[in-house]
Amino acid sequence: MKKIRNTYYAHISNFKDKYDWIGGWFNDIPKGYEFNIIKQDNYTGNVSYIYCPDFDTENEPRLLYSLTFDHTHKLIRDIVYSPDNPPIYHHKWMFVKEDYKGFDISQAKLRSDLYKSLLTSYDKKRIGRLIYWKEFLEKHNLSL
């Protein structure tokens, strides 16, 4: 499970059933809603169900849409991301267990090590979107 400050990210393969972690919000998820990433913010209590259709095939998977349950304000936010410049995830190997078979975990770790050494503080603030990420890779002669 990937942790950034108070937020945890996990691929659904971490659970016996993808509804294990949902808790009381299960009945609010639309029938047939597809997701493969669960994000939990322990500071706000918000839980998001995110769909990355290319999680196993892309080095940095793109977010297609998400459904967030805002516990504080009792809101549900449904977001469809722009296909032109969607958010992307880095270090996807951190989302899964070591025995995950969807992609080569060793290769994913090597890729992370390679580009982490090239990142400046300026880059770190911008690599979460596809357009800047492509520019960064191009600048350093790395493949998408």
LUMKEVO-311120 format. One line per 10 residues: their letters; for each residue z, y, x of N, C-alpha, C, O. Coordinates in Angstrom, 3 decimals, decimal comma, padded with zeros to 6 digits. Example, Ala and Ser with C-alpha at 12.3 -4.5 7.8 and 13.67 -1.06 7.14 Angstrom:
REM residues 2
AS = 007,800/-005,690/013,190/007,800/-004,500/012,300/007,800/-003,300/013,200/008,465/-003,319/014,236  007,080/-002,250/012,850/007,140/-001,060/013,670/007,870/000,030/012,900/008,039/001,138/013,409
***
This chain:
REM residues 144
MKKIRNTYYA = 000,000/-001,170/000,835/000,000/000,000/000,000/000,000/001,246/000,889/000,790/001,347/001,828  -000,880/002,177/000,589/-000,983/003,409/001,373/000,020/004,430/000,833/000,164/004,593/-000,378  000,707/005,111/001,743/001,681/006,118/001,341/001,362/007,433/002,044/001,212/007,481/003,265  001,263/008,492/001,254/001,118/009,845/001,789/002,186/010,689/001,104/002,123/010,929/-000,102  003,160/011,132/001,880/004,332/011,837/001,373/004,998/011,038/000,239/005,518/009,950/000,486  004,992/011,552/-000,980/005,638/010,886/-002,116/004,669/010,078/-002,968/005,028/009,627/-004,056  003,451/009,893/-002,485/002,425/009,255/-003,300/002,004/007,918/-002,695/001,786/007,800/-001,489  001,896/006,922/-003,560/001,487/005,584/-003,164/000,144/005,257/-003,795/-000,122/005,620/-004,941  -000,700/004,567/-003,035/-002,023/004,132/-003,493/-002,113/002,631/-003,283/-001,770/002,129/-002,212  -002,570/001,914/-004,297/-002,689/000,464/-004,163/-003,922/-000,036/-004,894/-004,262/000,440/-005,978
HISNFKDKYD = -004,578/-000,997/-004,284/-005,689/-001,684/-004,932/-005,097/-002,686/-005,920/-004,015/-003,225/-005,684  -005,789/-002,935/-007,009/-005,256/-003,836/-008,034/-005,051/-005,257/-007,532/-004,320/-006,029/-008,152  -005,679/-005,614/-006,428/-005,502/-006,962/-005,883/-004,061/-007,207/-005,418/-003,676/-008,352/-005,181  -003,273/-006,151/-005,289/-001,873/-006,284/-004,881/-000,987/-006,844/-005,992/000,171/-007,181/-005,744  -001,507/-006,947/-007,192/-000,707/-007,351/-008,342/-001,258/-008,631/-008,952/-002,467/-008,866/-008,931  -000,380/-009,448/-009,489/-000,808/-010,685/-010,149/-001,776/-010,361/-011,275/-002,752/-011,074/-011,508  -001,486/-009,292/-011,949/-002,276/-008,840/-013,087/-002,379/-007,328/-012,923/-001,384/-006,680/-012,597  -003,544/-006,760/-013,138/-003,698/-005,325/-012,875/-002,826/-004,470/-013,775/-002,727/-003,262/-013,560  -002,193/-005,059/-014,774/-001,307/-004,286/-015,645/000,163/-004,416/-015,253/001,032/-003,906/-015,959  000,455/-005,092/-014,137/001,835/-005,267/-013,684/002,555/-003,940/-013,437/003,746/-003,821/-013,723
WIGGWFNDIP = 001,845/-002,949/-012,913/002,474/-001,716/-012,435/002,432/-000,597/-013,470/002,932/000,498/-013,213  001,863/-000,848/-014,600/001,605/000,211/-015,561/002,849/000,637/-016,323/002,986/001,808/-016,679  003,732/-000,271/-016,571/004,948/000,080/-017,287/004,656/000,499/-018,714/003,810/-000,102/-019,376  005,343/001,521/-019,198/005,251/001,947/-020,586/003,943/002,592/-020,990/003,716/002,815/-022,179  003,074/002,898/-020,037/001,821/003,571/-020,372/000,714/002,592/-020,766/-000,385/003,012/-021,128  000,994/001,317/-020,697/-000,043/000,308/-020,945/-000,784/000,536/-022,258/-002,012/000,462/-022,297  -000,056/000,810/-023,318/-000,689/000,973/-024,627/-001,559/002,216/-024,725/-002,385/002,321/-025,631  -001,384/003,160/-023,803/-002,160/004,403/-023,839/-003,489/004,318/-023,096/-004,337/005,197/-023,249  -003,680/003,275/-022,297/-004,934/003,136/-021,559/-006,006/002,662/-022,540/-005,818/001,662/-023,232  -007,122/003,373/-022,599/-008,184/002,973/-023,536/-008,653/001,545/-023,268/-008,790/001,126/-022,119
KGYEFNIIKQ = -008,889/000,826/-024,324/-009,368/-000,558/-024,211/-010,685/-000,561/-023,425/-011,587/000,226/-023,713  -010,785/-001,431/-022,453/-011,993/-001,543/-021,644/-012,060/-000,561/-020,485/-013,041/-000,565/-019,742  -011,032/000,290/-020,305/-011,030/001,251/-019,196/-010,968/000,480/-017,884/-010,044/-000,303/-017,661  -011,942/000,700/-017,027/-012,022/-000,018/-015,766/-011,403/000,813/-014,650/-011,704/001,998/-014,506  -010,540/000,187/-013,865/-009,954/000,853/-012,698/-009,664/-000,192/-011,641/-009,486/-001,372/-011,943  -009,618/000,262/-010,388/-009,272/-000,667/-009,315/-008,271/-000,082/-008,317/-007,866/-000,758/-007,371  -007,874/001,173/-008,529/-006,863/001,814/-007,691/-005,781/002,389/-008,604/-006,073/002,990/-009,638  -004,533/002,191/-008,200/-003,409/002,783/-008,924/-002,731/003,741/-007,955/-002,426/003,390/-006,815  -002,503/004,957/-008,436/-001,863/005,993/-007,627/-000,589/006,417/-008,349/-000,622/006,779/-009,525  000,525/006,368/-007,640/001,784/006,781/-008,241/002,414/007,873/-007,409/002,648/007,697/-006,214
DNYTGNVSYI = 002,689/009,003/-008,040/003,353/010,122/-007,384/004,834/010,034/-007,736/005,219/010,298/-008,875  005,652/009,670/-006,776/007,078/009,498/-007,040/007,812/010,821/-007,202/008,949/010,828/-007,675  007,210/011,930/-006,829/007,832/013,243/-007,010/007,670/013,711/-008,459/008,634/014,148/-009,089  006,444/013,616/-008,979/006,185/014,078/-010,349/006,331/012,974/-011,390/006,526/013,246/-012,574  006,237/011,732/-010,939/006,251/010,615/-011,870/004,879/010,302/-012,434/004,736/009,366/-013,221  003,868/011,065/-012,046/002,512/010,839/-012,557/001,950/009,529/-012,025/002,209/009,130/-010,890  001,170/008,870/-012,884/000,486/007,644/-012,502/-000,983/007,819/-012,857/-001,319/008,251/-013,960  -001,863/007,476/-011,902/-003,309/007,590/-012,124/-003,957/006,228/-011,958/-003,564/005,423/-011,114  -004,962/005,996/-012,790/-005,757/004,779/-012,741/-007,165/005,211/-012,386/-007,824/005,908/-013,157  -007,620/004,796/-011,218/-008,814/005,359/-010,591/-009,861/004,270/-010,417/-009,545/003,119/-010,118
YCPDFDTENE = -011,108/004,662/-010,612/-012,201/003,707/-010,421/-013,074/004,144/-009,262/-013,659/005,227/-009,274  -013,152/003,280/-008,260/-014,022/003,436/-007,092/-014,980/002,250/-007,116/-014,638/001,181/-006,610  -016,172/002,412/-007,692/-017,075/001,270/-007,847/-017,525/000,650/-006,530/-017,883/-000,527/-006,489  -017,509/001,430/-005,458/-017,991/000,930/-004,168/-016,847/000,658/-003,182/-017,034/000,730/-001,968  -015,671/000,348/-003,714/-014,506/000,161/-002,849/-014,750/-000,876/-001,750/-014,391/-000,648/-000,595  -015,342/-001,988/-002,093/-015,555/-003,054/-001,106/-016,773/-002,836/-000,218/-016,838/-003,390/000,879  -017,729/-002,050/-000,664/-018,998/-001,946/000,061/-019,153/-000,687/000,905/-019,932/-000,691/001,858  -018,446/000,375/000,590/-018,554/001,619/001,364/-017,364/001,761/002,311/-016,255/001,336/001,988  -017,596/002,355/003,471/-016,504/002,585/004,419/-015,446/003,522/003,842/-014,246/003,289/003,986  -015,903/004,568/003,199/-015,017/005,519/002,543/-015,427/005,583/001,070/-016,325/006,342/000,705
PRLLYSLTFD = -014,773/004,790/000,234/-015,187/004,698/-001,171/-015,044/006,014/-001,925/-014,128/006,800/-001,685  -015,974/006,223/-002,836/-016,024/007,434/-003,661/-015,298/007,201/-004,979/-015,368/006,119/-005,563  -014,611/008,222/-005,428/-013,953/008,150/-006,729/-014,961/008,527/-007,798/-015,621/009,561/-007,694  -015,084/007,707/-008,810/-015,997/007,982/-009,909/-015,266/008,692/-011,041/-015,749/009,693/-011,570  -014,096/008,168/-011,409/-013,293/008,809/-012,456/-011,842/008,363/-012,333/-011,525/007,403/-011,630  -010,965/009,088/-013,038/-009,547/008,727/-013,047/-008,913/009,129/-014,372/-009,380/010,030/-015,070  -007,852/008,438/-014,682/-007,063/008,716/-015,866/-005,637/008,893/-015,374/-005,055/007,961/-014,818  -005,062/010,085/-015,572/-003,724/010,385/-015,067/-002,763/010,611/-016,222/-003,049/011,361/-017,154  -001,631/009,953/-016,142/-000,562/010,134/-017,116/000,475/011,047/-016,484/001,155/010,667/-015,530  000,590/012,253/-017,023/001,515/013,265/-016,528/002,813/013,139/-017,321/002,896/013,566/-018,473
HTHKLIRDIV = 003,811/012,552/-016,696/005,087/012,301/-017,379/005,845/013,591/-017,688/006,513/013,680/-018,718  005,751/014,580/-016,818/006,488/015,825/-017,004/006,024/016,576/-018,241/006,839/017,016/-019,052  004,719/016,719/-018,382/004,156/017,504/-019,481/003,667/016,651/-020,647/003,154/017,168/-021,639  003,837/015,332/-020,510/003,405/014,396/-021,558/001,921/014,577/-021,880/001,519/014,654/-023,041  001,109/014,642/-020,798/-000,330/014,828/-020,936/-001,078/013,645/-020,335/-000,574/012,942/-019,460  -002,274/013,452/-020,822/-003,182/012,484/-020,218/-004,414/013,255/-019,784/-005,070/013,898/-020,604  -004,737/013,193/-018,477/-005,924/013,879/-017,945/-006,976/012,849/-017,582/-006,711/011,908/-016,835  -008,162/013,034/-018,114/-009,296/012,158/-017,841/-010,287/012,968/-017,017/-010,807/013,978/-017,491  -010,551/012,538/-015,795/-011,423/013,296/-014,892/-012,616/012,447/-014,495/-012,461/011,299/-014,078  -013,803/013,013/-014,625/-015,025/012,398/-014,105/-015,451/013,282/-012,935/-015,695/014,476/-013,108
YSPDNPPIYH = -015,539/012,696/-011,758/-015,833/013,479/-010,555/-017,331/013,707/-010,387/-018,151/012,884/-010,793  -017,667/014,835/-009,784/-019,059/015,181/-009,531/-019,682/014,158/-008,576/-019,130/013,895/-007,508  -020,813/013,587/-008,948/-021,462/012,632/-008,042/-022,020/013,307/-006,786/-022,288/012,637/-005,789  -022,195/014,628/-006,833/-022,729/015,362/-005,682/-021,706/015,516/-004,556/-022,069/015,504/-003,380  -020,426/015,660/-004,917/-019,397/015,857/-003,898/-018,056/015,283/-004,379/-017,083/016,017/-004,555  -018,021/013,960/-004,588/-016,790/013,371/-005,109/-015,711/013,274/-004,036/-016,002/013,343/-002,842  -014,469/013,116/-004,472/-013,418/012,793/-003,497/-013,704/011,398/-002,930/-014,327/010,561/-003,584  -013,240/011,173/-001,719/-013,394/009,861/-001,083/-012,049/009,433/-000,505/-011,173/010,257/-000,240  -011,913/008,151/-000,321/-010,698/007,608/000,291/-010,990/007,173/001,714/-012,040/006,602/002,007  -010,029/007,456/002,599/-010,073/007,001/003,987/-009,033/005,894/004,164/-008,109/005,775/003,360
HKWMFVKEDY = -009,182/005,101/005,196/-008,227/004,039/005,521/-008,040/003,086/004,339/-006,910/002,767/003,971  -009,124/002,644/003,756/-009,031/001,790/002,570/-008,296/000,479/002,850/-007,781/-000,158/001,931  -008,251/000,089/004,104/-007,529/-001,126/004,473/-006,039/-001,015/004,164/-005,359/-002,031/004,017  -005,535/000,196/004,065/-004,119/000,405/003,746/-003,821/000,164/002,264/-002,656/000,022/001,891  -004,841/000,115/001,421/-004,666/-000,071/-000,016/-004,465/-001,544/-000,381/-004,009/-001,856/-001,481  -004,802/-002,436/000,533/-004,836/-003,868/000,222/-003,891/-004,652/001,133/-003,394/-004,128/002,129  -003,657/-005,899/000,780/-002,860/-006,793/001,621/-003,738/-007,328/002,750/-004,966/-007,290/002,671  -003,094/-007,822/003,788/-003,809/-008,315/004,974/-004,784/-009,450/004,677/-005,743/-009,644/005,424  -004,557/-010,200/003,607/-005,419/-011,342/003,304/-006,538/-010,996/002,311/-007,203/-011,891/001,791  -006,742/-009,715/002,051/-007,785/-009,289/001,112/-009,152/-009,703/001,649/-009,419/-009,559/002,842
KGFDISQAKL = -010,013/-010,215/000,781/-011,312/-010,748/001,195/-012,502/-009,866/000,806/-013,644/-010,244/001,068  -012,271/-008,705/000,190/-013,376/-007,880/-000,291/-014,170/-007,177/000,796/-015,335/-006,837/000,589  -013,555/-006,955/001,952/-014,228/-006,322/003,087/-013,509/-006,751/004,356/-012,432/-007,344/004,295  -014,103/-006,454/005,504/-013,534/-006,833/006,798/-012,450/-005,815/007,180/-012,750/-004,694/007,593  -011,213/-006,220/007,038/-010,080/-005,323/007,298/-010,042/-004,891/008,763/-009,744/-003,734/009,057  -010,338/-005,800/009,674/-010,336/-005,463/011,114/-011,345/-004,365/011,425/-011,043/-003,426/012,161  -012,544/-004,487/010,860/-013,577/-003,467/011,071/-013,159/-002,126/010,469/-013,406/-001,075/011,060  -012,534/-002,162/009,308/-012,089/-000,926/008,655/-011,030/-000,216/009,503/-011,025/001,011/009,595  -010,139/-000,988/010,116/-009,109/-000,404/010,993/-009,744/000,216/012,233/-009,347/001,301/012,660  -010,727/-000,469/012,811/-011,424/000,064/013,989/-012,113/001,381/013,657/-012,072/002,327/014,444
RSDLYKSLLT = -012,748/001,437/012,486/-013,423/002,667/012,070/-012,404/003,810/011,950/-012,657/004,920/012,416  -011,274/003,538/011,335/-010,229/004,557/011,201/-009,799/005,074/012,568/-009,685/006,283/012,769  -009,563/004,167/013,503/-009,146/004,567/014,850/-010,204/005,429/015,524/-009,878/006,398/016,209  -011,465/005,076/015,330/-012,559/005,809/015,955/-012,609/007,261/015,486/-012,631/008,175/016,310  -012,626/007,482/014,184/-012,782/008,865/013,742/-011,480/009,656/013,753/-011,517/010,884/013,830  -010,327/008,987/013,677/-009,054/009,724/013,730/-008,925/010,499/015,030/-008,375/011,600/015,056  -009,428/009,923/016,096/-009,320/010,576/017,402/-010,197/011,827/017,494/-010,001/012,653/018,386  -011,147/011,973/016,596/-012,075/013,113/016,622/-011,675/014,244/015,673/-012,231/015,340/015,744  -010,723/013,984/014,798/-010,365/014,964/013,774/-009,556/016,129/014,319/-008,610/015,941/015,085  -009,938/017,329/013,917/-009,135/018,519/014,203/-008,297/018,809/012,957/-008,515/018,202/011,908
SYDKKRIGRL = -007,358/019,715/013,065/-006,560/020,075/011,883/-007,463/020,689/010,805/-007,200/020,529/009,613  -008,517/021,386/011,217/-009,488/021,947/010,278/-010,182/020,825/009,503/-010,319/020,894/008,282  -010,616/019,792/010,227/-011,298/018,659/009,603/-010,386/017,940/008,614/-010,815/017,585/007,515  -009,144/017,726/008,998/-008,210/016,960/008,173/-008,040/017,560/006,781/-007,760/016,843/005,821  -008,208/018,858/006,675/-008,054/019,525/005,379/-009,300/019,404/004,514/-009,263/019,738/003,330  -010,404/018,929/005,088/-011,683/018,950/004,373/-012,368/017,588/004,202/-013,313/017,467/003,423  -011,906/016,581/004,911/-012,621/015,300/004,896/-012,443/014,497/003,610/-013,012/013,412/003,487  -011,690/014,987/002,678/-011,469/014,273/001,432/-012,607/014,384/000,434/-012,557/013,782/-000,639  -013,633/015,152/000,781/-014,815/015,288/-000,083/-016,049/014,827/000,676/-016,151/014,997/001,891  -016,975/014,247/-000,055/-018,132/013,592/000,545/-019,007/014,522/001,394/-019,419/014,146/002,491
IYWKEFLEKH = -019,291/015,716/000,904/-020,204/016,602/001,646/-019,654/016,930/003,028/-020,378/016,820/004,018  -018,384/017,332/003,114/-017,831/017,658/004,424/-017,750/016,400/005,294/-017,992/016,458/006,499  -017,410/015,272/004,683/-017,311/014,026/005,433/-018,653/013,682/006,074/-018,699/013,286/007,238  -019,740/013,830/005,328/-021,073/013,559/005,884/-021,360/014,489/007,062/-021,905/014,055/008,077  -020,996/015,761/006,932/-021,203/016,724/008,021/-020,400/016,318/009,257/-020,904/016,374/010,378  -019,166/015,915/009,045/-018,306/015,485/010,146/-018,924/014,282/010,869/-018,996/014,257/012,097  -019,362/013,298/010,101/-019,958/012,104/010,702/-021,226/012,440/011,484/-021,439/011,947/012,592  -022,048/013,277/010,894/-023,287/013,698/011,557/-022,990/014,406/012,872/-023,628/014,136/013,889  -022,024/015,308/012,844/-021,637/016,078/014,031/-021,191/015,158/015,176/-021,397/015,472/016,348  -020,580/014,023/014,825/-020,057/013,102/015,836/-020,911/011,841/015,997/-020,476/010,855/016,592
NLSL = -022,131/011,890/015,457/-023,070/010,760/015,565/-022,476/009,441/015,076/-022,634/008,401/015,716  -021,799/009,496/013,945/-021,237/008,310/013,326/-021,982/008,011/012,041/-022,524/008,916/011,407  -022,011/006,746/011,654/-022,722/006,380/010,432/-021,811/006,493/009,215/-020,587/006,403/009,311  -022,452/006,692/008,074/-021,727/006,798/006,815/-021,196/005,428/006,463/-020,543/005,264/005,432
***
